Amino acid sequence: MDFKQLKYFIAIAEEGSMSSAARNIPIAQPALTRQIRLLEESVGAALFTRSQKGIVLTQAGESFYRDTKRLLNEFELAKRNASAIASGRLGTLSLSVTVMHLWVPQITELISQFRHAYPDISIKIFSLLSGPQVDAIRQGRLDIGMLFFPPEDDDELSSRCLYKDRLVLVTSKGSRLAKQLPKKLADLNGEDFIWFDRAASPAYHDKLIHSFQKVGFTPHVIQEGADNATMMSLVATGMGCTILPEMTMAGAPPGVISHRIPDLTLELPLMLVWRKDSRNPALHPLIDMAVRHPL
């Protein structure tokens, strides 16, 4: 028994005529008759009988017809699903975004466009700092991430730049800094500074600190926040100032302002990062969309 014989059987059952089914398939009638005889031998039951109205299903044939139709429908669905998964139109994609970028309009627009273009791909979105994202991608717990400063010249990871951001001073509206904005980064020496633990994202932390020190600024850290959102919330309470990517100001709470400082020139490339050996076909449509429509 094979799927070809099952399709022949269904064609005869629905046509009610061996000759009509043979014309529509198309196949020579003797060959069709031989295939049905082989099918009946395989099933172990007569599937058709002749009557004045033509060829009709036996009781066993009626049962076999119902089950065969269901089987073939499931087979066609399985083929469509396999094809859709292989082409990246169906599946599941795990994506991580740095905390403050979850509500940045450019990021949400990209995700929204992807969901609209590929409605059959289920996206699981996680919020992680850059360092933990890299670890999760390496370990296969994430398919792709949006993060700052992935490891350079990495044999395991691929990346594409989504957007180049810049750093800004973030302070509360009522602070002394807001009333007398600094002209250079060194003017912040001695100010109460809110920062994050280096262990959370070492590469990002070290690049920022190095850029500060190059222009004579050493932050006086009085409080650490777990992520950018926490740091901005602490700034909003008046505890101190911080330095954050300008794009994250889209989610700033009331009472917080940002200011560009001329010698704060470090560019922050927001990167799309994934494993080179990833076998998830759903990954490539997102990468292609991000490359075609940069933020």
C-alpha positions as a printed Julia matrix, in Angstrom:
295×3 Matrix{Float64}:
   0.0    0.0     0.0
   1.23   3.51   -0.8
  -0.19   7.03   -0.93
  -0.63   6.76   -4.69
  -3.0    3.83   -4.27
  -4.92   5.69   -1.56
  -5.37   8.68   -3.88
  -6.6    6.37   -6.65
  -9.06   4.78   -4.23
 -10.46   8.17   -3.16
 -10.77   9.32   -6.77
 -12.88   6.23   -7.68
 -14.99   6.55   -4.52
 -15.8   10.19   -5.27
 -16.35   9.71   -9.01
 -18.39   6.53   -8.64
 -16.83   5.34  -11.88
 -13.58   3.57  -12.66
 -13.4    5.0   -16.19
 -14.14   8.56  -15.06
 -11.54   8.36  -12.31
  -8.97   6.98  -14.76
  -9.54   9.94  -17.11
  -9.24  12.54  -14.33
  -6.12  11.12  -12.65
  -5.04  10.42  -15.54
  -4.07   6.75  -15.76
  -4.96   3.84  -18.03
  -8.05   2.05  -16.71
  -6.43  -1.44  -16.63
  -3.53  -0.03  -14.58
  -5.98   1.66  -12.21
  -7.95  -1.56  -11.8
  -4.72  -3.41  -11.02
  -3.71  -0.85   -8.37
  -7.09  -1.08   -6.64
  -6.87  -4.88   -6.66
  -3.45  -4.65   -4.98
  -4.86  -2.2    -2.44
  -7.74  -4.54   -1.58
  -5.28  -7.4    -1.13
  -3.23  -5.25    1.21
  -6.28  -4.17    3.22
  -7.73  -7.67    3.25
 -11.22  -6.59    2.25
 -13.23  -5.74   -0.85
 -13.61  -1.98   -1.06
 -15.94  -1.65   -4.07
 -18.88  -3.5    -5.52
 -20.74  -2.98   -8.76
 -24.39  -1.94   -8.89
 -26.84  -0.61  -11.48
 -25.64   2.91  -10.57
 -22.02   2.01  -11.17
 -19.24   1.21   -8.75
 -20.02   1.82   -5.06
 -18.23   1.41   -1.78
 -18.76  -1.66    0.35
 -19.33  -1.15    4.07
 -15.63  -1.81    4.62
 -14.89   0.6     1.79
 -16.96   3.38    3.4
 -15.02   3.0     6.64
 -11.73   2.91    4.75
 -12.73   6.01    2.76
 -13.39   8.08    5.9
 -10.12   7.05    7.51
  -8.14   7.47    4.29
  -9.5   11.0     3.7
  -8.46  11.99    7.21
  -5.04  10.39    6.75
  -4.39  12.16    3.45
  -5.59  15.5     4.83
  -3.2   15.11    7.77
  -0.43  14.13    5.38
  -0.99  17.25    3.26
  -1.02  19.39    6.41
   2.2   17.74    7.58
   3.82  18.52    4.21
   2.69  22.16    4.34
   3.93  22.56    7.9
   7.29  20.98    7.11
   7.68  23.23    4.07
   6.67  26.32    6.07
   9.13  25.49    8.87
  11.95  24.82    6.41
  11.32  28.16    4.68
  11.07  30.07    7.99
   7.33  30.84    7.69
   6.3   28.68   10.67
   7.96  27.96   13.99
   9.08  29.52   17.25
  11.7   32.23   17.74
  13.17  33.22   21.1
  14.33  36.84   21.08
  15.92  38.93   23.8
  16.1   42.71   24.03
  18.01  44.87   26.47
  15.63  46.08   29.18
  15.08  49.71   28.17
  14.74  48.87   24.48
  11.52  46.91   25.01
   9.48  50.09   24.53
  11.74  51.96   22.1
   9.51  52.72   19.06
  12.02  51.54   16.46
  12.39  48.15   18.18
   8.68  47.63   18.77
   8.0   48.6    15.14
  10.48  46.01   13.86
   8.91  43.28   16.0
   5.41  44.38   14.97
   6.32  44.29   11.27
   7.84  40.84   11.68
   4.74  39.5    13.44
   2.55  40.94   10.68
   4.68  39.46    7.9
   5.1   36.07    9.6
   1.97  35.48   11.72
   2.68  31.74   12.04
   6.01  32.28   13.8
   5.53  32.45   17.56
   7.95  34.96   19.15
   9.06  34.53   22.76
  10.54  37.83   23.96
  12.85  38.06   26.97
  14.45  41.05   28.66
  18.16  40.65   29.45
  21.28  42.78   29.69
  23.87  42.42   26.94
  26.22  40.07   28.83
  23.56  37.52   29.85
  22.15  37.65   26.31
  25.49  36.54   24.86
  25.68  33.65   27.36
  22.1   32.55   26.59
  22.73  32.65   22.82
  25.92  30.6    23.19
  24.1   28.01   25.3
  21.2   27.74   22.85
  18.62  29.14   25.29
  18.06  32.11   22.94
  17.87  32.16   19.16
  18.78  35.83   18.74
  19.42  38.94   20.78
  19.54  42.72   20.5
  22.5   43.93   22.53
  25.54  46.17   22.84
  29.14  45.12   22.24
  29.04  41.41   21.49
  32.45  39.67   21.65
  34.64  40.69   18.72
  36.01  38.16   16.21
  33.9   35.4    17.75
  33.92  32.08   15.85
  30.52  31.07   17.24
  28.47  34.24   16.78
  27.24  36.32   13.84
  25.97  39.87   14.14
  24.43  42.77   12.24
  24.23  46.39   13.35
  20.66  47.57   13.89
  21.31  51.11   15.04
  24.16  53.31   16.28
  23.17  55.08   19.46
  25.05  57.64   21.54
  25.33  58.22   25.27
  23.62  61.03   27.16
  23.71  62.37   30.68
  20.46  61.57   32.49
  19.43  63.59   35.52
  16.28  64.75   37.29
  14.7   68.06   36.3
  15.1   69.47   39.78
  18.79  68.64   40.13
  21.64  71.15   40.19
  23.03  69.54   37.01
  19.78  70.24   35.17
  20.1   73.93   36.0
  23.79  74.12   35.11
  24.36  71.55   32.4
  27.96  70.27   32.15
  30.02  71.25   29.12
  32.4   68.32   29.37
  32.39  64.91   30.98
  35.02  65.88   33.56
  32.5   68.36   35.01
  30.72  65.31   36.49
  33.67  64.38   38.73
  32.44  64.28   42.32
  28.75  64.12   41.35
  26.64  61.32   42.83
  26.55  58.72   40.09
  24.27  55.72   39.58
  25.82  52.85   37.71
  25.52  49.08   37.18
  27.5   46.13   38.47
  30.31  45.16   36.1
  29.46  41.47   36.54
  26.12  42.05   34.82
  27.73  42.98   31.47
  31.54  43.16   31.64
  32.29  44.1    28.0
  29.75  46.93   27.97
  30.87  48.19   31.42
  34.57  48.23   30.52
  34.09  50.07   27.23
  32.06  52.79   28.94
  34.48  53.23   31.83
  37.43  53.35   29.43
  35.72  56.07   27.37
  35.08  58.07   30.58
  38.67  57.82   31.74
  40.03  58.95   28.36
  38.49  62.39   28.94
  39.3   62.64   32.65
  36.08  61.43   34.25
  35.94  58.85   37.03
  32.38  58.21   38.25
  31.68  58.54   41.96
  29.26  55.61   42.24
  26.89  55.86   45.2
  24.29  53.36   44.03
  24.12  50.46   41.59
  21.07  49.48   39.56
  20.41  46.06   38.08
  19.6   47.48   34.65
  18.95  50.71   32.75
  15.3   50.87   33.83
  16.27  50.66   37.5
  19.02  53.22   37.06
  16.64  55.67   35.42
  14.1   55.15   38.19
  16.75  55.96   40.78
  17.63  59.13   38.84
  13.95  60.11   38.85
  13.96  59.98   42.68
  16.82  62.53   42.75
  19.45  60.11   44.07
  22.0   61.1    41.44
  22.76  61.14   37.72
  23.73  58.44   35.24
  24.74  57.97   31.61
  22.52  55.91   29.32
  21.93  55.24   25.6
  19.9   58.09   24.13
  17.38  55.7    22.55
  16.3   54.53   26.01
  14.92  57.97   26.83
  11.77  56.9    24.96
  10.79  55.17   28.2
  11.94  57.86   30.63
   9.64  58.56   33.59
   8.33  62.09   34.19
  10.82  64.41   35.79
  13.88  62.99   34.01
  15.84  64.84   31.32
  18.81  63.99   29.12
  21.71  66.09   27.88
  24.38  65.48   25.26
  27.92  66.17   26.4
  30.32  67.04   23.53
  33.19  64.77   24.61
  30.89  61.83   25.39
  31.5   60.43   21.91
  31.46  56.64   22.32
  29.08  55.14   19.75
  26.84  52.31   20.89
  26.08  49.91   18.05
  22.9   48.02   18.92
  23.6   44.62   17.4
  21.46  41.72   16.29
  23.4   38.61   17.44
  22.85  34.89   16.81
  24.79  31.63   16.64
  26.43  30.89   13.29
  25.37  27.24   13.53
  21.73  27.96   14.42
  19.38  25.51   12.7
  16.21  27.5    13.36
  14.86  28.59    9.93
  12.6   31.18   11.62
  15.75  33.16   12.44
  16.52  34.24    8.88
  13.31  36.18    8.09
  13.94  38.42   11.11
  17.57  38.99   10.14
  16.57  39.76    6.54
  13.87  42.2     7.68
  16.27  43.99   10.05
  18.89  44.32    7.3
  16.37  45.59    4.73
  14.8   48.1     7.13
  17.54  49.41    9.48
  16.36  51.3    12.56
